[in-house]
Each structure stands twice: as structure tokens, then as C-alpha cells.
Amino acid sequence: MASLLTKDKISHKIALDILELVAQSPDAKIGLPTGRTPEALYKYLVSLSREKKVDWTKAKFFGLDEYINAPNAKTFKFYLEKNFYQPLKIDRNSCFNPIDIEDYDAFIKAQGGLDLTILGIGQNGHIAFNEPPCVKHTWTHCIELAASTREANKNFFESLGKVPERAVTMGIETLLSSKKIILLAFGEKKHEILKDALDGKVRAENPASYLQLHKNLSVFTDFGYET
Ligand code: GLP
């Protein structure tokens, strides 16, 4: 097996890839994740963009999901503000969130569709907030968060009881419509579910398994998953 790259090195490489994409297609439409997984990626996107004086003015950004009834500081919108939009002074008219737009899918389509979507994976196989079991034919919709997801995210809140019970998320079809998908999975805790998603049967019990149906998927891990 080739030597393993660390989360940090992978995040640096993907940040460079994204900057390359934006250099080639300045008006790229990009689906953005939240959570612990992409933190280093945003750090590099910010520092490398400043270093290389990248012009983000024509690009558009689409949050993948959002809690329903969360205090502002706990929302994914706030996360993206803090980690990406604010540091790069990105025009907020180019930043969109599924909770603010009535028909997110029609809106995304009207903008020309997603060129790139970056995804993490939940320990139960969720992508964005498509919790198992999840049929393939879903577009942006409201969901109830799985108990295990609320538990996994409780450290972002004061207590488990404060974690919202519902969220709005891009659906599986929304994600699969993206021209390119980058899936990130860091840490041993994600190993089993990722392996099942990529090698197991495509099925509702592991929503990430639907990614097998995508023709332009790149997967990056720090635990030596071999494709
Ligand atoms: C979250 C998000 C997902 C994310 C996943 C994994 O709560 N809704 O978009 O990919 O769960 O989170 P983490 O990266 O913190 O492990």
C-alpha cells in the first residue's frame, strides 16, 4: 500500500484542486459541507486563496444542509460564514442555504447546476443530512435527525437536548446531479461505513452507497482505503 496521507495533506491537496477548478471555471457552483471533516480544507482554501489572490467573485456557493430551529451561532450558515465566506470577504449574494430558498433544486438548476460538491460522511452513512433509510429519489427536503447523528453532533451544542431534531438537506438526487463529487472521510470511526458505502450493495440503509452511481466521484481518506 502506498504511504498514507494525513488529513492535513489531503485537505491541502483538495484546496489546491478547488483553486484550479475556480481558475478554469471562475463561475463554478460549489456545494459546501460543514462538520469537523472539512475544517482543514477551509483553512487551506482561505490561506491559499489569499496567497494566490484568487478571484472568487463569479463563483456561487450552496450549503448542503441546515438545522431547523438552531440558534444562529450553531447553524451551518454561521459555520460557513466563519470558516469561509467572512475570511475571504465573499459576496453574500453568492452564498445560498437550503433553509432560505423555497425550491432549492429549481434554484440550483436555474444557476446552471452544481459543478462540484464536497461531502463528508456520517458514522451511519448519511451524506449531507440524508439519514438512513433513505430512498434514492429525494431532492431537497426536511428530515428528522437520527439519534446517533444528534449524539455525534452534541459537542457543538450545550447538551444533547439542545441539538435540533430536524434539518433541511439536499436530497440524494440533488447531490448526484453535481458534475463532480469529492467525498472526504477522516478517522477510523468512518472506516467501516465508508467501505460498506463503496463496496457494499447500493441501498437505503447506507445513503452514501448511492455515490457508487456517480460517474465522477473522488474519495479521500486518511486510513488507507484502497479502491
Ligand atoms: C454532519 C453534516 C454532514 C457531515 C457529517 C459528518 O453533521 N450534516 O454534512 O458530512 O455530519 O460530520 P463530521 O465531519 O463532523 O464527522
Boltz pocket constraint, residues with backbone or C-beta under 6 A from the ligand:
constraints:
  - pocket:
      binder: B
      contacts: [[A, 33], [A, 34], [A, 35], [A, 36], [A, 37], [A, 38], [A, 64], [A, 65], [A, 119], [A, 120], [A, 121], [A, 122], [A, 123], [A, 126], [A, 127], [A, 128], [A, 129], [A, 153]]
      max_distance: 6.0
